């Protein structure tokens, strides 16, 4: 099922050009996982986005923990 455009737009605004969220790739009981492109450096990366803008920093740290080379 495609993700509503407004959800992707809000995620992309919250991540402020650091990541570009492309699409939802899965969901479960605790999270929805999206495919996002790391804009610095470029490359695809799965991640679980925050539900609230205040949690963006935690999201970015979680992405870094999944791939410390980024």
PDB file as gemmi writes it, atoms N, CA and C in Angstrom:
CRYST1    1.000    1.000    1.000  90.00  90.00  90.00 P 1                      
ATOM      1  N   UNK A   1       0.846  -1.191   0.000  1.00  0.00           N  
ATOM      2  CA  UNK A   1       0.000   0.000   0.000  1.00  0.00           C  
ATOM      3  C   UNK A   1       0.884   1.244   0.000  1.00  0.00           C  
ATOM      4  N   UNK A   2       0.690   2.152  -0.947  1.00  0.00           N  
ATOM      5  CA  UNK A   2       1.517   3.361  -0.996  1.00  0.00           C  
ATOM      6  C   UNK A   2       1.286   4.258   0.212  1.00  0.00           C  
ATOM      7  N   UNK A   3       2.341   4.940   0.604  1.00  0.00           N  
ATOM      8  CA  UNK A   3       2.260   5.888   1.725  1.00  0.00           C  
ATOM      9  C   UNK A   3       1.606   7.172   1.236  1.00  0.00           C  
ATOM     10  N   UNK A   4       0.673   7.751   2.019  1.00  0.00           N  
ATOM     11  CA  UNK A   4       0.085   9.032   1.619  1.00  0.00           C  
ATOM     12  C   UNK A   4       1.176  10.087   1.423  1.00  0.00           C  
ATOM     13  N   UNK A   5       1.033  10.895   0.397  1.00  0.00           N  
ATOM     14  CA  UNK A   5       2.033  11.904   0.055  1.00  0.00           C  
ATOM     15  C   UNK A   5       2.296  12.849   1.215  1.00  0.00           C  
ATOM     16  N   UNK A   6       1.268  13.232   1.976  1.00  0.00           N  
ATOM     17  CA  UNK A   6       1.477  14.184   3.068  1.00  0.00           C  
ATOM     18  C   UNK A   6       2.404  13.617   4.135  1.00  0.00           C  
ATOM     19  N   UNK A   7       2.376  12.307   4.374  1.00  0.00           N  
ATOM     20  CA  UNK A   7       3.269  11.695   5.359  1.00  0.00           C  
ATOM     21  C   UNK A   7       4.712  11.786   4.873  1.00  0.00           C  
ATOM     22  N   UNK A   8       4.944  11.451   3.626  1.00  0.00           N  
ATOM     23  CA  UNK A   8       6.300  11.541   3.074  1.00  0.00           C  
ATOM     24  C   UNK A   8       6.786  12.990   3.051  1.00  0.00           C  
ATOM     25  N   UNK A   9       5.912  13.923   2.715  1.00  0.00           N  
ATOM     26  CA  UNK A   9       6.277  15.345   2.709  1.00  0.00           C  
ATOM     27  C   UNK A   9       6.683  15.800   4.115  1.00  0.00           C  
ATOM     28  N   UNK A  10       5.915  15.407   5.130  1.00  0.00           N  
ATOM     29  CA  UNK A  10       6.237  15.802   6.510  1.00  0.00           C  
ATOM     30  C   UNK A  10       7.561  15.202   6.955  1.00  0.00           C  
ATOM     31  N   UNK A  11       7.797  13.938   6.620  1.00  0.00           N  
ATOM     32  CA  UNK A  11       9.068  13.305   6.981  1.00  0.00           C  
ATOM     33  C   UNK A  11      10.240  14.019   6.312  1.00  0.00           C  
ATOM     34  N   UNK A  12      10.095  14.319   5.030  1.00  0.00           N  
ATOM     35  CA  UNK A  12      11.173  14.994   4.315  1.00  0.00           C  
ATOM     36  C   UNK A  12      11.439  16.394   4.852  1.00  0.00           C  
ATOM     37  N   UNK A  13      10.393  17.113   5.237  1.00  0.00           N  
ATOM     38  CA  UNK A  13      10.593  18.440   5.843  1.00  0.00           C  
ATOM     39  C   UNK A  13      11.292  18.307   7.189  1.00  0.00           C  
ATOM     40  N   UNK A  14      10.899  17.319   7.983  1.00  0.00           N  
ATOM     41  CA  UNK A  14      11.494  17.142   9.314  1.00  0.00           C  
ATOM     42  C   UNK A  14      12.969  16.769   9.228  1.00  0.00           C  
ATOM     43  N   UNK A  15      13.343  16.044   8.196  1.00  0.00           N  
ATOM     44  CA  UNK A  15      14.733  15.614   8.056  1.00  0.00           C  
ATOM     45  C   UNK A  15      15.579  16.659   7.322  1.00  0.00           C  
ATOM     46  N   UNK A  16      14.966  17.736   6.913  1.00  0.00           N  
ATOM     47  CA  UNK A  16      15.625  18.960   6.450  1.00  0.00           C  
ATOM     48  C   UNK A  16      16.787  18.754   5.485  1.00  0.00           C  
ATOM     49  N   UNK A  17      16.574  17.952   4.463  1.00  0.00           N  
ATOM     50  CA  UNK A  17      17.594  17.813   3.446  1.00  0.00           C  
ATOM     51  C   UNK A  17      18.725  16.856   3.777  1.00  0.00           C  
ATOM     52  N   UNK A  18      18.763  16.314   4.988  1.00  0.00           N  
ATOM     53  CA  UNK A  18      19.812  15.360   5.354  1.00  0.00           C  
ATOM     54  C   UNK A  18      19.521  13.988   4.756  1.00  0.00           C  
ATOM     55  N   UNK A  19      18.259  13.603   4.794  1.00  0.00           N  
ATOM     56  CA  UNK A  19      17.792  12.357   4.189  1.00  0.00           C  
ATOM     57  C   UNK A  19      16.586  12.662   3.326  1.00  0.00           C  
ATOM     58  N   UNK A  20      16.429  11.917   2.246  1.00  0.00           N  
ATOM     59  CA  UNK A  20      15.218  12.025   1.427  1.00  0.00           C  
ATOM     60  C   UNK A  20      14.496  10.694   1.553  1.00  0.00           C  
ATOM     61  N   UNK A  21      13.309  10.723   2.148  1.00  0.00           N  
ATOM     62  CA  UNK A  21      12.506   9.519   2.335  1.00  0.00           C  
ATOM     63  C   UNK A  21      11.814   9.202   1.023  1.00  0.00           C  
ATOM     64  N   UNK A  22      12.044   7.991   0.517  1.00  0.00           N  
ATOM     65  CA  UNK A  22      11.510   7.617  -0.794  1.00  0.00           C  
ATOM     66  C   UNK A  22      10.182   6.883  -0.708  1.00  0.00           C  
ATOM     67  N   UNK A  23      10.114   5.885   0.177  1.00  0.00           N  
ATOM     68  CA  UNK A  23       8.874   5.100   0.264  1.00  0.00           C  
ATOM     69  C   UNK A  23       8.897   4.215   1.507  1.00  0.00           C  
ATOM     70  N   UNK A  24       7.730   3.755   1.886  1.00  0.00           N  
ATOM     71  CA  UNK A  24       7.602   2.799   2.993  1.00  0.00           C  
ATOM     72  C   UNK A  24       7.983   1.429   2.467  1.00  0.00           C  
ATOM     73  N   UNK A  25       8.807   0.693   3.242  1.00  0.00           N  
ATOM     74  CA  UNK A  25       9.199  -0.653   2.818  1.00  0.00           C  
ATOM     75  C   UNK A  25       8.681  -1.742   3.744  1.00  0.00           C  
ATOM     76  N   UNK A  26       8.107  -1.366   4.882  1.00  0.00           N  
ATOM     77  CA  UNK A  26       7.544  -2.377   5.767  1.00  0.00           C  
ATOM     78  C   UNK A  26       6.993  -1.757   7.033  1.00  0.00           C  
ATOM     79  N   UNK A  27       6.234  -2.559   7.754  1.00  0.00           N  
ATOM     80  CA  UNK A  27       5.713  -2.100   9.038  1.00  0.00           C  
ATOM     81  C   UNK A  27       5.421  -3.301   9.911  1.00  0.00           C  
ATOM     82  N   UNK A  28       5.431  -3.054  11.209  1.00  0.00           N  
ATOM     83  CA  UNK A  28       5.165  -4.112  12.173  1.00  0.00           C  
ATOM     84  C   UNK A  28       4.477  -3.531  13.385  1.00  0.00           C  
ATOM     85  N   UNK A  29       4.529  -4.243  14.468  1.00  0.00           N  
ATOM     86  CA  UNK A  29       3.846  -3.821  15.686  1.00  0.00           C  
ATOM     87  C   UNK A  29       4.450  -2.593  16.342  1.00  0.00           C  
ATOM     88  N   UNK A  30       5.734  -2.344  16.113  1.00  0.00           N  
ATOM     89  CA  UNK A  30       6.393  -1.236  16.805  1.00  0.00           C  
ATOM     90  C   UNK A  30       6.896  -0.129  15.886  1.00  0.00           C  
ATOM     91  N   UNK A  31       6.917  -0.353  14.581  1.00  0.00           N  
ATOM     92  CA  UNK A  31       7.510   0.665  13.713  1.00  0.00           C  
ATOM     93  C   UNK A  31       7.055   0.507  12.274  1.00  0.00           C  
ATOM     94  N   UNK A  32       7.184   1.591  11.542  1.00  0.00           N  
ATOM     95  CA  UNK A  32       7.074   1.590  10.093  1.00  0.00           C  
ATOM     96  C   UNK A  32       8.464   1.918   9.578  1.00  0.00           C  
ATOM     97  N   UNK A  33       8.943   1.155   8.596  1.00  0.00           N  
ATOM     98  CA  UNK A  33      10.298   1.335   8.069  1.00  0.00           C  
ATOM     99  C   UNK A  33      10.202   1.923   6.667  1.00  0.00           C  
ATOM    100  N   UNK A  34      11.023   2.948   6.444  1.00  0.00           N  
ATOM    101  CA  UNK A  34      11.039   3.627   5.160  1.00  0.00           C  
ATOM    102  C   UNK A  34      12.407   3.484   4.508  1.00  0.00           C  
ATOM    103  N   UNK A  35      12.431   3.518   3.187  1.00  0.00           N  
ATOM    104  CA  UNK A  35      13.673   3.596   2.451  1.00  0.00           C  
ATOM    105  C   UNK A  35      13.991   5.072   2.289  1.00  0.00           C  
ATOM    106  N   UNK A  36      15.171   5.455   2.749  1.00  0.00           N  
ATOM    107  CA  UNK A  36      15.575   6.847   2.659  1.00  0.00           C  
ATOM    108  C   UNK A  36      16.944   6.928   2.005  1.00  0.00           C  
ATOM    109  N   UNK A  37      17.162   7.988   1.259  1.00  0.00           N  
ATOM    110  CA  UNK A  37      18.466   8.218   0.657  1.00  0.00           C  
ATOM    111  C   UNK A  37      19.246   9.168   1.547  1.00  0.00           C  
ATOM    112  N   UNK A  38      20.440   8.753   1.923  1.00  0.00           N  
ATOM    113  CA  UNK A  38      21.336   9.602   2.698  1.00  0.00           C  
ATOM    114  C   UNK A  38      21.947  10.586   1.708  1.00  0.00           C  
ATOM    115  N   UNK A  39      21.654  11.863   1.861  1.00  0.00           N  
ATOM    116  CA  UNK A  39      22.091  12.857   0.899  1.00  0.00           C  
ATOM    117  C   UNK A  39      23.549  13.255   1.076  1.00  0.00           C  
ATOM    118  N   UNK A  40      24.151  12.882   2.205  1.00  0.00           N  
ATOM    119  CA  UNK A  40      25.565  13.202   2.461  1.00  0.00           C  
ATOM    120  C   UNK A  40      26.214  12.019   3.153  1.00  0.00           C  
ATOM    121  N   UNK A  41      26.855  11.087   2.560  1.00  0.00           N  
ATOM    122  CA  UNK A  41      26.953  10.846   1.135  1.00  0.00           C  
ATOM    123  C   UNK A  41      25.690  10.190   0.603  1.00  0.00           C  
ATOM    124  N   UNK A  42      25.544  10.161  -0.701  1.00  0.00           N  
ATOM    125  CA  UNK A  42      24.351   9.565  -1.299  1.00  0.00           C  
ATOM    126  C   UNK A  42      24.373   8.053  -1.155  1.00  0.00           C  
ATOM    127  N   UNK A  43      23.200   7.472  -0.984  1.00  0.00           N  
ATOM    128  CA  UNK A  43      23.070   6.027  -0.904  1.00  0.00           C  
ATOM    129  C   UNK A  43      21.783   5.644  -0.200  1.00  0.00           C  
ATOM    130  N   UNK A  44      21.141   4.527  -0.585  1.00  0.00           N  
ATOM    131  CA  UNK A  44      19.898   4.106   0.063  1.00  0.00           C  
ATOM    132  C   UNK A  44      20.146   3.583   1.475  1.00  0.00           C  
ATOM    133  N   UNK A  45      19.175   3.781   2.358  1.00  0.00           N  
ATOM    134  CA  UNK A  45      19.315   3.388   3.752  1.00  0.00           C  
ATOM    135  C   UNK A  45      17.937   3.143   4.356  1.00  0.00           C  
ATOM    136  N   UNK A  46      17.702   1.969   4.973  1.00  0.00           N  
ATOM    137  CA  UNK A  46      16.426   1.764   5.652  1.00  0.00           C  
ATOM    138  C   UNK A  46      16.437   2.458   6.999  1.00  0.00           C  
ATOM    139  N   UNK A  47      15.295   2.882   7.456  1.00  0.00           N  
ATOM    140  CA  UNK A  47      15.235   3.524   8.760  1.00  0.00           C  
ATOM    141  C   UNK A  47      13.816   3.645   9.260  1.00  0.00           C  
ATOM    142  N   UNK A  48      13.699   3.831  10.560  1.00  0.00           N  
ATOM    143  CA  UNK A  48      12.403   4.011  11.203  1.00  0.00           C  
ATOM    144  C   UNK A  48      12.311   5.476  11.605  1.00  0.00           C  
ATOM    145  N   UNK A  49      11.432   6.252  10.964  1.00  0.00           N  
ATOM    146  CA  UNK A  49      11.379   7.692  11.236  1.00  0.00           C  
ATOM    147  C   UNK A  49      10.673   8.010  12.550  1.00  0.00           C  
ATOM    148  N   UNK A  50      10.958   9.182  13.096  1.00  0.00           N  
ATOM    149  CA  UNK A  50      10.309   9.600  14.342  1.00  0.00           C  
ATOM    150  C   UNK A  50       8.845   9.963  14.115  1.00  0.00           C  
ATOM    151  N   UNK A  51       8.062   9.816  15.171  1.00  0.00           N  
ATOM    152  CA  UNK A  51       6.662  10.212  15.104  1.00  0.00           C  
ATOM    153  C   UNK A  51       6.504  11.697  15.395  1.00  0.00           C  
ATOM    154  N   UNK A  52       7.502  12.294  15.992  1.00  0.00           N  
ATOM    155  CA  UNK A  52       7.452  13.687  16.400  1.00  0.00           C  
ATOM    156  C   UNK A  52       8.759  14.360  15.985  1.00  0.00           C  
ATOM    157  N   UNK A  53       8.680  15.581  15.555  1.00  0.00           N  
ATOM    158  CA  UNK A  53       9.868  16.305  15.106  1.00  0.00           C  
ATOM    159  C   UNK A  53      10.961  16.338  16.174  1.00  0.00           C  
ATOM    160  N   UNK A  54      10.582  16.390  17.447  1.00  0.00           N  
ATOM    161  CA  UNK A  54      11.539  16.433  18.551  1.00  0.00           C  
ATOM    162  C   UNK A  54      12.431  15.193  18.562  1.00  0.00           C  
ATOM    163  N   UNK A  55      11.970  14.092  18.005  1.00  0.00           N  
ATOM    164  CA  UNK A  55      12.722  12.844  18.017  1.00  0.00           C  
ATOM    165  C   UNK A  55      13.661  12.683  16.823  1.00  0.00           C  
ATOM    166  N   UNK A  56      13.778  13.703  15.983  1.00  0.00           N  
ATOM    167  CA  UNK A  56      14.604  13.587  14.785  1.00  0.00           C  
ATOM    168  C   UNK A  56      16.043  13.221  15.147  1.00  0.00           C  
ATOM    169  N   UNK A  57      16.605  13.831  16.172  1.00  0.00           N  
ATOM    170  CA  UNK A  57      17.994  13.545  16.543  1.00  0.00           C  
ATOM    171  C   UNK A  57      18.166  12.069  16.918  1.00  0.00           C  
ATOM    172  N   UNK A  58      17.210  11.515  17.652  1.00  0.00           N  
ATOM    173  CA  UNK A  58      17.285  10.092  17.992  1.00  0.00           C  
ATOM    174  C   UNK A  58      17.229   9.232  16.740  1.00  0.00           C  
ATOM    175  N   UNK A  59      16.411   9.619  15.788  1.00  0.00           N  
ATOM    176  CA  UNK A  59      16.312   8.892  14.515  1.00  0.00           C  
ATOM    177  C   UNK A  59      17.655   8.912  13.788  1.00  0.00           C  
ATOM    178  N   UNK A  60      18.290  10.076  13.727  1.00  0.00           N  
ATOM    179  CA  UNK A  60      19.567  10.187  13.038  1.00  0.00           C  
ATOM    180  C   UNK A  60      20.642   9.344  13.733  1.00  0.00           C  
ATOM    181  N   UNK A  61      20.627   9.313  15.058  1.00  0.00           N  
ATOM    182  CA  UNK A  61      21.583   8.491  15.798  1.00  0.00           C  
ATOM    183  C   UNK A  61      21.331   7.001  15.553  1.00  0.00           C  
ATOM    184  N   UNK A  62      20.073   6.612  15.460  1.00  0.00           N  
ATOM    185  CA  UNK A  62      19.742   5.216  15.183  1.00  0.00           C  
ATOM    186  C   UNK A  62      20.230   4.819  13.786  1.00  0.00           C  
ATOM    187  N   UNK A  63      20.069   5.708  12.812  1.00  0.00           N  
ATOM    188  CA  UNK A  63      20.566   5.428  11.472  1.00  0.00           C  
ATOM    189  C   UNK A  63      22.083   5.254  11.477  1.00  0.00           C  
ATOM    190  N   UNK A  64      22.764   6.110  12.208  1.00  0.00           N  
ATOM    191  CA  UNK A  64      24.216   6.025  12.280  1.00  0.00           C  
ATOM    192  C   UNK A  64      24.650   4.727  12.967  1.00  0.00           C  
ATOM    193  N   UNK A  65      23.914   4.308  13.984  1.00  0.00           N  
ATOM    194  CA  UNK A  65      24.241   3.061  14.678  1.00  0.00           C  
ATOM    195  C   UNK A  65      24.066   1.852  13.750  1.00  0.00           C  
ATOM    196  N   UNK A  66      23.108   1.927  12.832  1.00  0.00           N  
ATOM    197  CA  UNK A  66      22.877   0.827  11.894  1.00  0.00           C  
ATOM    198  C   UNK A  66      24.010   0.728  10.872  1.00  0.00           C  
ATOM    199  N   UNK A  67      24.663   1.860  10.575  1.00  0.00           N  
ATOM    200  CA  UNK A  67      25.769   1.877   9.617  1.00  0.00           C  
ATOM    201  C   UNK A  67      26.770   2.947  10.054  1.00  0.00           C  
ATOM    202  N   UNK A  68      27.693   2.586  10.932  1.00  0.00           N  
ATOM    203  CA  UNK A  68      28.636   3.575  11.488  1.00  0.00           C  
ATOM    204  C   UNK A  68      29.522   4.262  10.452  1.00  0.00           C  
ATOM    205  N   UNK A  69      29.608   3.727   9.253  1.00  0.00           N  
ATOM    206  CA  UNK A  69      30.442   4.359   8.223  1.00  0.00           C  
ATOM    207  C   UNK A  69      29.818   5.632   7.686  1.00  0.00           C  
ATOM    208  N   UNK A  70      28.551   5.908   8.008  1.00  0.00           N  
ATOM    209  CA  UNK A  70      27.875   7.102   7.490  1.00  0.00           C  
ATOM    210  C   UNK A  70      28.060   8.261   8.424  1.00  0.00           C  
TER     211      UNK A  70                                                      
END                                                                             
